[in-house]
């Protein structure tokens, strides 16, 4: 028996910055939502469009009931936009996907010691 692998077709995603308050200040996540899902929503997602081939199984988080991919989180103190070099990839996300989602924002990942 031969295992068949299907290629994942690239889709347009919206890379958006989700900022939320915490007990110690503001935190931020860079998230991806499929443009087709965002357009079907009543809410408006403001961000940058990127074209990526991502498996749907990575859409394990939700914002207002819509499936999203949390790509990277801000690890600096203060407002996330002030710390362009302090973003860390979430577990299970490929570094290439994170770089593609962060690039339009001008944000960079923390260099890992691996």
Protein Blocks (a to p, Z undefined) as FASTA:
>chain_A
ZZdddddddddddddddddddfkbccdddddddfklmmmpmbdcddddddddddfklmmb
ceehiacddfbdcfbecjfklmmmlccddehiafklmmmmmmmnopacdddfZZ
